[in-house]
Amino acid sequence: MGNLLYIIAVILIILWAVGYFGMHVGGGLIHILLVIAIIAILLRVIRGGSAV
C-alpha cells in the first residue's frame, strides 16, 4: 500500500509540473492534487519508508 501511494504521489507531481510549466492549465484542482502528493511523500518519509 505504501509503494502505491508513493507511485501515485510521483505521478501527480509529474502531471502537475507538465500542466503548470507546459500548458499552464492552472486551476485549483491541480494544486490540490500537488498538495496531496506532497503530503503522501512526507508521510512516507516520516514513517521511515518501511515496506508494508
C-alpha distance matrix in Angstrom:
0.0 3.8 5.5 5.2 6.4 8.8 10.0 10.7 12.4 14.5 15.5 16.6 18.6 20.3 21.2 22.5 24.6 26.0 26.9 28.4 30.3 30.9 31.9 31.9 30.6 29.8 29.2 27.2 24.2 23.2 23.6 21.5 18.6 19.4 19.3 15.8 14.7 16.6 15.2 11.6 13.0 15.1 12.6 10.8 14.4 15.6 13.1 14.2 11.4 10.8 8.5 6.6
3.8 0.0 3.8 5.4 5.2 6.3 8.7 10.0 10.6 12.5 14.4 15.4 16.7 18.6 20.1 21.1 22.8 24.6 25.7 26.8 28.5 29.5 30.8 30.6 29.7 28.7 28.3 26.3 23.6 22.2 22.2 20.3 17.6 17.7 17.4 14.3 12.7 13.9 12.7 9.1 9.7 11.8 9.5 7.2 10.7 12.2 10.0 10.8 7.9 8.2 6.8 6.4
5.5 3.8 0.0 3.8 5.5 5.0 6.2 8.6 9.8 10.7 12.3 14.2 15.4 16.7 18.4 19.9 21.3 22.8 24.3 25.6 27.0 27.6 29.1 29.4 28.6 28.0 28.2 26.6 23.7 21.9 22.3 20.9 17.8 17.6 18.1 15.3 12.9 14.5 14.2 10.5 10.3 13.2 11.8 8.9 11.8 14.3 12.5 12.4 8.8 9.5 7.5 8.3
5.2 5.4 3.8 0.0 3.8 5.4 5.1 6.2 8.6 10.0 10.6 12.2 14.3 15.5 16.4 18.2 20.1 21.2 22.3 24.0 25.7 26.1 27.2 27.5 26.4 25.9 25.8 24.3 21.2 19.6 20.5 18.9 15.6 16.2 16.9 13.7 11.7 14.2 14.0 10.3 11.1 14.3 13.0 10.9 14.2 16.4 14.9 15.5 12.1 12.9 10.8 10.6
6.4 5.2 5.5 3.8 0.0 3.8 5.5 5.1 6.1 8.7 9.9 10.4 12.3 14.3 15.2 16.3 18.3 20.0 20.8 22.1 24.0 24.9 25.9 25.7 24.6 23.7 23.3 21.5 18.6 17.2 17.5 15.8 12.7 13.1 13.4 10.2 8.4 10.7 10.2 6.5 8.0 11.0 9.8 8.5 11.9 13.9 12.9 14.1 11.2 12.8 11.7 11.6
8.8 6.3 5.0 5.4 3.8 0.0 3.8 5.5 5.1 6.3 8.7 9.9 10.7 12.5 14.3 15.3 16.7 18.6 20.0 21.0 22.4 23.4 24.9 24.9 24.3 23.5 23.7 22.1 19.6 17.5 17.6 16.5 13.4 12.8 13.4 11.0 8.1 9.7 10.2 6.7 6.2 9.7 9.5 7.3 10.0 12.8 12.3 12.6 9.5 11.8 11.3 12.3
10.0 8.7 6.2 5.1 5.5 3.8 0.0 3.8 5.4 5.2 6.2 8.6 10.0 10.7 12.3 14.2 15.5 16.7 18.3 19.8 21.1 21.5 23.0 23.5 22.8 22.6 23.1 22.0 19.2 16.9 17.7 17.1 13.5 13.2 14.8 12.5 9.4 11.8 12.9 9.7 9.4 13.1 13.2 11.1 13.5 16.5 16.1 16.1 12.7 14.7 13.4 14.4
10.7 10.0 8.6 6.2 5.1 5.5 3.8 0.0 3.8 5.5 5.1 6.1 8.6 9.9 10.5 12.1 14.2 15.3 16.2 17.9 19.8 20.2 21.2 21.4 20.2 19.8 19.9 18.8 15.7 13.8 14.8 13.9 10.2 10.7 12.4 9.8 7.3 10.5 11.5 8.7 9.6 13.2 13.2 12.1 14.9 17.4 17.2 17.9 15.0 17.0 15.9 16.1
12.4 10.6 9.8 8.6 6.1 5.1 5.4 3.8 0.0 3.8 5.5 5.1 6.2 8.7 9.9 10.5 12.4 14.3 15.2 16.2 18.0 19.1 20.3 20.0 19.3 18.4 18.6 17.2 14.7 12.5 12.7 11.9 8.6 8.0 9.4 7.4 4.1 6.9 8.5 6.3 6.6 10.1 11.0 10.3 12.5 15.0 15.5 16.3 13.9 16.5 16.3 17.0
14.5 12.5 10.7 10.0 8.7 6.3 5.2 5.5 3.8 0.0 3.8 5.4 5.1 6.3 8.6 9.8 10.6 12.4 14.2 15.2 16.3 17.2 19.0 19.1 19.0 18.6 19.6 18.8 16.5 13.6 14.0 14.2 10.9 9.5 11.7 10.7 7.0 8.8 11.3 9.4 8.3 11.9 13.4 12.0 13.5 16.6 17.3 17.3 14.6 17.5 17.1 18.5
15.5 14.4 12.3 10.6 9.9 8.7 6.2 5.1 5.5 3.8 0.0 3.8 5.4 5.1 6.1 8.5 9.9 10.6 12.1 14.0 15.3 15.5 16.8 17.4 16.9 17.0 17.9 17.6 14.9 12.1 13.5 13.9 10.2 9.8 12.7 11.5 8.4 11.2 13.6 11.7 11.5 15.1 16.3 15.1 17.0 20.0 20.5 20.7 17.8 20.3 19.5 20.4
16.6 15.4 14.2 12.2 10.4 9.9 8.6 6.1 5.1 5.4 3.8 0.0 3.8 5.4 5.1 6.0 8.6 9.9 10.3 11.8 13.9 14.6 15.5 15.3 14.4 14.0 14.6 13.9 11.3 8.5 9.8 10.1 6.5 6.3 9.4 8.5 6.1 9.2 11.6 10.6 11.0 14.2 15.5 15.3 17.1 19.6 20.5 21.3 18.9 21.6 21.1 21.8
18.6 16.7 15.4 14.3 12.3 10.7 10.0 8.6 6.2 5.1 5.4 3.8 0.0 3.8 5.5 5.0 6.2 8.7 9.8 10.3 11.8 13.2 14.8 14.4 14.4 13.7 15.0 14.5 12.8 9.4 9.6 10.9 8.1 5.9 9.1 9.5 6.5 8.0 11.4 11.0 10.4 13.2 15.4 15.1 16.1 18.8 20.3 20.7 18.6 21.7 21.8 23.0
20.3 18.6 16.7 15.5 14.3 12.5 10.7 9.9 8.7 6.3 5.1 5.4 3.8 0.0 3.8 5.4 5.1 6.2 8.6 9.9 10.5 11.0 13.0 13.5 13.9 14.1 16.0 16.4 14.6 11.0 12.1 13.8 10.9 9.3 12.8 13.0 10.1 11.7 15.1 14.3 13.4 16.5 18.7 17.8 18.8 21.8 23.1 23.1 20.6 23.7 23.3 24.7
21.2 20.1 18.4 16.4 15.2 14.3 12.3 10.5 9.9 8.6 6.1 5.1 5.5 3.8 0.0 3.8 5.4 5.1 6.0 8.4 10.0 9.9 10.8 11.4 10.9 11.5 13.2 13.9 11.8 8.4 10.5 12.3 9.4 8.9 12.7 12.8 10.7 13.1 16.0 15.5 15.4 18.4 20.3 19.9 21.3 24.0 25.2 25.6 23.1 26.0 25.4 26.3
22.5 21.1 19.9 18.2 16.3 15.3 14.2 12.1 10.5 9.8 8.5 6.0 5.0 5.4 3.8 0.0 3.8 5.5 5.1 5.8 8.3 9.4 10.2 9.5 9.4 8.9 10.7 11.2 9.9 6.1 7.4 9.8 7.8 6.5 10.2 11.4 9.9 11.5 14.6 14.9 14.9 17.3 19.5 19.7 20.8 23.2 24.8 25.5 23.5 26.6 26.6 27.5
24.6 22.8 21.3 20.1 18.3 16.7 15.5 14.2 12.4 10.6 9.9 8.6 6.2 5.1 5.4 3.8 0.0 3.8 5.5 5.2 5.7 7.4 9.5 9.2 10.4 10.4 13.0 14.0 13.3 9.5 10.2 13.1 11.3 9.2 12.7 14.3 12.2 13.0 16.5 16.9 16.1 18.4 21.1 20.9 21.4 24.1 26.0 26.2 24.2 27.5 27.6 29.0
26.0 24.6 22.8 21.2 20.0 18.6 16.7 15.3 14.3 12.4 10.6 9.9 8.7 6.2 5.1 5.5 3.8 0.0 3.8 5.6 5.5 4.9 6.9 8.1 9.1 10.5 13.4 15.1 14.1 10.6 12.3 15.1 13.1 11.9 15.6 16.8 14.7 16.2 19.6 19.6 19.0 21.6 24.0 23.7 24.5 27.3 28.9 29.0 26.7 29.8 29.5 30.8
26.9 25.7 24.3 22.3 20.8 20.0 18.3 16.2 15.2 14.2 12.1 10.3 9.8 8.6 6.0 5.1 5.5 3.8 0.0 3.8 5.8 5.5 5.2 5.4 5.5 6.9 9.8 11.9 11.2 8.0 10.2 13.1 11.7 11.2 14.7 16.1 14.9 16.5 19.6 20.0 20.0 22.4 24.6 24.8 25.8 28.3 29.9 30.5 28.4 31.4 31.2 32.0
28.4 26.8 25.6 24.0 22.1 21.0 19.8 17.9 16.2 15.2 14.0 11.8 10.3 9.9 8.4 5.8 5.2 5.6 3.8 0.0 3.8 5.8 6.2 4.4 6.2 6.0 9.4 11.3 11.7 8.5 9.2 12.8 12.3 10.8 13.9 16.1 15.1 15.9 19.1 20.1 19.9 21.8 24.4 24.8 25.4 27.7 29.7 30.3 28.6 31.9 32.1 33.2
30.3 28.5 27.0 25.7 24.0 22.4 21.1 19.8 18.0 16.3 15.3 13.9 11.8 10.5 10.0 8.3 5.7 5.5 5.8 3.8 0.0 3.8 6.1 5.6 8.7 9.3 12.9 15.0 15.5 12.2 12.7 16.3 15.5 13.6 16.8 19.0 17.4 17.9 21.4 22.3 21.4 23.4 26.3 26.4 26.6 29.1 31.3 31.4 29.7 33.1 33.3 34.7
30.9 29.5 27.6 26.1 24.9 23.4 21.5 20.2 19.1 17.2 15.5 14.6 13.2 11.0 9.9 9.4 7.4 4.9 5.5 5.8 3.8 0.0 3.8 5.8 8.3 10.4 13.9 16.5 16.4 13.3 14.8 18.1 16.9 15.6 19.1 20.8 19.1 20.2 23.7 24.1 23.4 25.8 28.4 28.2 28.7 31.5 33.3 33.4 31.3 34.5 34.3 35.6
31.9 30.8 29.1 27.2 25.9 24.9 23.0 21.2 20.3 19.0 16.8 15.5 14.8 13.0 10.8 10.2 9.5 6.9 5.2 6.2 6.1 3.8 0.0 3.8 5.3 8.3 11.7 14.8 14.8 12.3 14.3 17.5 16.6 16.1 19.5 21.1 20.0 21.5 24.6 25.1 25.0 27.3 29.7 29.8 30.7 33.2 34.9 35.4 33.3 36.4 36.1 37.0
31.9 30.6 29.4 27.5 25.7 24.9 23.5 21.4 20.0 19.1 17.4 15.3 14.4 13.5 11.4 9.5 9.2 8.1 5.4 4.4 5.6 5.8 3.8 0.0 3.8 5.3 9.0 12.1 12.9 10.6 11.9 15.3 15.2 14.5 17.5 19.6 19.0 20.0 23.0 24.0 24.0 25.9 28.4 29.0 29.7 31.9 33.9 34.6 32.8 36.1 36.1 37.0
30.6 29.7 28.6 26.4 24.6 24.3 22.8 20.2 19.3 19.0 16.9 14.4 14.4 13.9 10.9 9.4 10.4 9.1 5.5 6.2 8.7 8.3 5.3 3.8 0.0 3.8 6.5 9.9 10.3 8.7 10.8 13.7 13.6 13.8 16.7 18.4 18.2 19.8 22.4 23.3 23.9 25.9 28.0 28.7 29.9 31.9 33.6 34.6 32.8 35.8 35.6 36.1
29.8 28.7 28.0 25.9 23.7 23.5 22.6 19.8 18.4 18.6 17.0 14.0 13.7 14.1 11.5 8.9 10.4 10.5 6.9 6.0 9.3 10.4 8.3 5.3 3.8 0.0 3.8 6.8 8.2 6.8 7.9 11.0 11.7 11.7 14.1 16.2 16.5 17.7 20.1 21.5 22.2 23.8 25.9 27.0 28.0 29.7 31.7 32.9 31.4 34.5 34.6 35.1
29.2 28.3 28.2 25.8 23.3 23.7 23.1 19.9 18.6 19.6 17.9 14.6 15.0 16.0 13.2 10.7 13.0 13.4 9.8 9.4 12.9 13.9 11.7 9.0 6.5 3.8 0.0 3.8 5.6 6.2 7.2 9.3 10.8 11.7 13.4 15.2 16.4 17.7 19.5 21.0 22.4 23.7 25.5 27.0 28.3 29.6 31.4 33.0 31.6 34.5 34.6 34.7
27.2 26.3 26.6 24.3 21.5 22.1 22.0 18.8 17.2 18.8 17.6 13.9 14.5 16.4 13.9 11.2 14.0 15.1 11.9 11.3 15.0 16.5 14.8 12.1 9.9 6.8 3.8 0.0 3.8 5.7 5.4 6.3 8.8 10.0 10.8 12.6 14.4 15.6 16.8 18.6 20.3 21.3 22.8 24.7 26.0 27.0 28.8 30.7 29.5 32.4 32.7 32.6
24.2 23.6 23.7 21.2 18.6 19.6 19.2 15.7 14.7 16.5 14.9 11.3 12.8 14.6 11.8 9.9 13.3 14.1 11.2 11.7 15.5 16.4 14.8 12.9 10.3 8.2 5.6 3.8 0.0 3.8 5.4 5.1 6.3 8.7 10.0 10.7 12.4 14.4 15.5 16.6 18.6 20.1 21.2 22.8 24.6 25.7 27.1 29.1 27.5 30.2 30.1 29.8
23.2 22.2 21.9 19.6 17.2 17.5 16.9 13.8 12.5 13.6 12.1 8.5 9.4 11.0 8.4 6.1 9.5 10.6 8.0 8.5 12.2 13.3 12.3 10.6 8.7 6.8 6.2 5.7 3.8 0.0 3.8 5.4 5.0 6.3 8.8 9.9 10.5 12.4 14.3 15.3 16.6 18.4 20.0 21.2 22.7 24.3 25.8 27.4 25.7 28.5 28.5 28.6
23.6 22.2 22.3 20.5 17.5 17.6 17.7 14.8 12.7 14.0 13.5 9.8 9.6 12.1 10.5 7.4 10.2 12.3 10.2 9.2 12.7 14.8 14.3 11.9 10.8 7.9 7.2 5.4 5.4 3.8 0.0 3.8 5.3 4.9 6.3 8.7 9.7 10.6 12.4 14.2 15.3 16.5 18.4 20.0 21.1 22.4 24.3 25.9 24.7 27.8 28.2 28.5
21.5 20.3 20.9 18.9 15.8 16.5 17.1 13.9 11.9 14.2 13.9 10.1 10.9 13.8 12.3 9.8 13.1 15.1 13.1 12.8 16.3 18.1 17.5 15.3 13.7 11.0 9.3 6.3 5.1 5.4 3.8 0.0 3.8 5.3 5.1 6.3 8.7 10.0 10.7 12.4 14.4 15.4 16.6 18.5 20.1 21.0 22.6 24.6 23.5 26.3 26.6 26.5
18.6 17.6 17.8 15.6 12.7 13.4 13.5 10.2 8.6 10.9 10.2 6.5 8.1 10.9 9.4 7.8 11.3 13.1 11.7 12.3 15.5 16.9 16.6 15.2 13.6 11.7 10.8 8.8 6.3 5.0 5.3 3.8 0.0 3.8 5.4 5.1 6.2 8.7 9.9 10.5 12.4 14.3 15.3 16.6 18.5 19.9 21.2 22.9 21.3 24.0 24.0 23.9
19.4 17.7 17.6 16.2 13.1 12.8 13.2 10.7 8.0 9.5 9.8 6.3 5.9 9.3 8.9 6.5 9.2 11.9 11.2 10.8 13.6 15.6 16.1 14.5 13.8 11.7 11.7 10.0 8.7 6.3 4.9 5.3 3.8 0.0 3.8 5.4 5.0 6.2 8.6 9.8 10.6 12.3 14.2 15.4 16.6 18.2 20.0 21.4 20.0 23.1 23.5 24.0
19.3 17.4 18.1 16.9 13.4 13.4 14.8 12.4 9.4 11.7 12.7 9.4 9.1 12.8 12.7 10.2 12.7 15.6 14.7 13.9 16.8 19.1 19.5 17.5 16.7 14.1 13.4 10.8 10.0 8.8 6.3 5.1 5.4 3.8 0.0 3.8 5.4 5.1 6.2 8.6 9.9 10.5 12.2 14.2 15.3 16.2 18.2 20.0 19.2 22.2 23.1 23.4
15.8 14.3 15.3 13.7 10.2 11.0 12.5 9.8 7.4 10.7 11.5 8.5 9.5 13.0 12.8 11.4 14.3 16.8 16.1 16.1 19.0 20.8 21.1 19.6 18.4 16.2 15.2 12.6 10.7 9.9 8.7 6.3 5.1 5.4 3.8 0.0 3.8 5.5 5.1 6.2 8.7 9.9 10.6 12.4 14.3 15.2 16.5 18.6 17.3 20.0 20.5 20.4
14.7 12.7 12.9 11.7 8.4 8.1 9.4 7.3 4.1 7.0 8.4 6.1 6.5 10.1 10.7 9.9 12.2 14.7 14.9 15.1 17.4 19.1 20.0 19.0 18.2 16.5 16.4 14.4 12.4 10.5 9.7 8.7 6.2 5.0 5.4 3.8 0.0 3.8 5.5 5.1 6.3 8.7 10.0 10.7 12.5 14.3 15.5 16.9 15.2 18.2 18.5 19.0
16.6 13.9 14.5 14.2 10.7 9.7 11.8 10.5 6.9 8.8 11.2 9.2 8.0 11.7 13.1 11.5 13.0 16.2 16.5 15.9 17.9 20.2 21.5 20.0 19.8 17.7 17.7 15.6 14.4 12.4 10.6 10.0 8.7 6.2 5.1 5.5 3.8 0.0 3.8 5.4 5.1 6.1 8.6 9.8 10.5 12.1 14.2 15.4 14.5 17.8 18.9 19.8
15.2 12.7 14.2 14.0 10.2 10.2 12.9 11.5 8.5 11.3 13.6 11.6 11.4 15.1 16.0 14.6 16.5 19.6 19.6 19.1 21.4 23.7 24.6 23.0 22.4 20.1 19.5 16.8 15.5 14.3 12.4 10.7 9.9 8.6 6.2 5.1 5.5 3.8 0.0 3.8 5.4 5.0 6.1 8.5 9.8 10.3 12.1 14.2 13.7 16.6 17.9 18.2
11.6 9.1 10.5 10.3 6.5 6.7 9.7 8.7 6.3 9.4 11.7 10.6 11.0 14.3 15.5 14.9 16.9 19.6 20.0 20.1 22.3 24.1 25.1 24.0 23.3 21.5 21.0 18.6 16.6 15.3 14.2 12.4 10.5 9.8 8.6 6.2 5.1 5.4 3.8 0.0 3.8 5.5 5.2 6.2 8.8 10.0 10.7 12.6 11.2 13.9 14.6 14.9
13.0 9.7 10.3 11.1 8.0 6.2 9.4 9.6 6.6 8.3 11.5 11.0 10.4 13.4 15.4 14.9 16.1 19.0 20.0 19.9 21.4 23.4 25.0 24.0 23.9 22.2 22.4 20.3 18.6 16.6 15.3 14.4 12.4 10.6 9.9 8.7 6.3 5.1 5.4 3.8 0.0 3.8 5.5 5.0 6.2 8.6 10.0 10.8 9.4 12.8 14.0 15.2
15.1 11.8 13.2 14.3 11.0 9.7 13.1 13.2 10.1 11.9 15.1 14.2 13.2 16.5 18.4 17.3 18.4 21.6 22.4 21.8 23.4 25.8 27.3 25.9 25.9 23.8 23.7 21.3 20.1 18.4 16.5 15.4 14.3 12.3 10.5 9.9 8.7 6.1 5.0 5.5 3.8 0.0 3.8 5.3 5.1 6.0 8.4 9.8 9.9 13.2 15.2 16.4
12.6 9.5 11.8 13.0 9.8 9.5 13.2 13.2 11.0 13.4 16.3 15.5 15.4 18.7 20.3 19.5 21.1 24.0 24.6 24.4 26.3 28.4 29.7 28.4 28.0 25.9 25.5 22.8 21.2 20.0 18.4 16.6 15.3 14.2 12.2 10.6 10.0 8.6 6.1 5.2 5.5 3.8 0.0 3.8 5.5 5.1 6.0 8.5 8.6 11.1 13.1 13.6
10.8 7.2 8.9 10.9 8.5 7.3 11.1 12.1 10.3 12.0 15.1 15.3 15.1 17.8 19.9 19.7 20.9 23.7 24.8 24.8 26.4 28.2 29.8 29.0 28.7 27.0 27.0 24.7 22.8 21.2 20.0 18.5 16.6 15.4 14.2 12.4 10.7 9.8 8.5 6.2 5.0 5.3 3.8 0.0 3.8 5.6 5.3 6.4 5.2 8.1 9.9 11.1
14.4 10.7 11.8 14.2 11.9 10.0 13.5 14.9 12.5 13.5 17.0 17.1 16.1 18.8 21.3 20.8 21.4 24.5 25.8 25.4 26.6 28.7 30.7 29.7 29.9 28.0 28.3 26.0 24.6 22.7 21.1 20.1 18.5 16.6 15.3 14.3 12.5 10.5 9.8 8.8 6.2 5.1 5.5 3.8 0.0 3.8 5.5 5.2 5.6 9.1 11.8 13.7
15.6 12.2 14.3 16.4 13.9 12.8 16.5 17.4 15.0 16.6 20.0 19.6 18.8 21.8 24.0 23.2 24.1 27.3 28.3 27.7 29.1 31.5 33.2 31.9 31.9 29.7 29.6 27.0 25.7 24.3 22.4 21.0 19.9 18.2 16.2 15.2 14.3 12.1 10.3 10.0 8.6 6.0 5.1 5.6 3.8 0.0 3.8 5.3 7.5 10.0 13.1 14.4
13.1 10.0 12.5 14.9 12.9 12.3 16.1 17.2 15.5 17.3 20.5 20.5 20.3 23.1 25.2 24.8 26.0 28.9 29.9 29.7 31.3 33.3 34.9 33.9 33.6 31.7 31.4 28.8 27.1 25.8 24.3 22.6 21.2 20.0 18.2 16.5 15.5 14.2 12.1 10.7 10.0 8.4 6.0 5.3 5.5 3.8 0.0 3.8 5.7 7.0 10.1 11.0
14.2 10.8 12.4 15.5 14.1 12.6 16.1 17.9 16.3 17.3 20.7 21.3 20.7 23.1 25.6 25.5 26.2 29.0 30.5 30.3 31.4 33.4 35.4 34.6 34.6 32.9 33.0 30.7 29.1 27.4 25.9 24.6 22.9 21.4 20.0 18.6 16.9 15.4 14.2 12.6 10.8 9.8 8.5 6.4 5.2 5.3 3.8 0.0 3.8 5.5 9.1 11.2
11.4 7.9 8.8 12.1 11.2 9.5 12.7 15.0 13.9 14.6 17.8 18.9 18.6 20.6 23.1 23.5 24.2 26.7 28.4 28.6 29.7 31.3 33.3 32.8 32.8 31.4 31.6 29.5 27.5 25.7 24.7 23.5 21.3 20.0 19.2 17.3 15.2 14.5 13.7 11.2 9.4 9.9 8.6 5.2 5.6 7.5 5.7 3.8 0.0 3.8 6.4 9.0
10.8 8.2 9.5 12.9 12.8 11.8 14.7 17.0 16.5 17.5 20.3 21.6 21.7 23.7 26.0 26.6 27.5 29.8 31.4 31.9 33.1 34.5 36.4 36.1 35.8 34.5 34.5 32.4 30.2 28.5 27.8 26.3 24.0 23.1 22.2 20.0 18.2 17.8 16.6 13.9 12.8 13.2 11.1 8.1 9.1 10.0 7.0 5.5 3.8 0.0 3.8 6.3
8.5 6.8 7.5 10.8 11.7 11.3 13.4 15.9 16.3 17.1 19.5 21.1 21.8 23.3 25.4 26.6 27.6 29.5 31.2 32.1 33.3 34.3 36.1 36.1 35.6 34.6 34.6 32.7 30.1 28.5 28.2 26.6 24.0 23.5 23.1 20.5 18.5 18.9 17.9 14.6 14.0 15.2 13.1 9.9 11.8 13.1 10.1 9.1 6.4 3.8 0.0 3.8
6.6 6.4 8.3 10.6 11.6 12.3 14.4 16.1 17.0 18.5 20.4 21.8 23.0 24.7 26.3 27.5 29.0 30.8 32.0 33.2 34.7 35.6 37.0 37.0 36.1 35.1 34.7 32.6 29.8 28.6 28.5 26.5 23.9 24.0 23.4 20.4 19.0 19.8 18.2 14.9 15.2 16.4 13.6 11.1 13.7 14.4 11.0 11.2 9.0 6.3 3.8 0.0
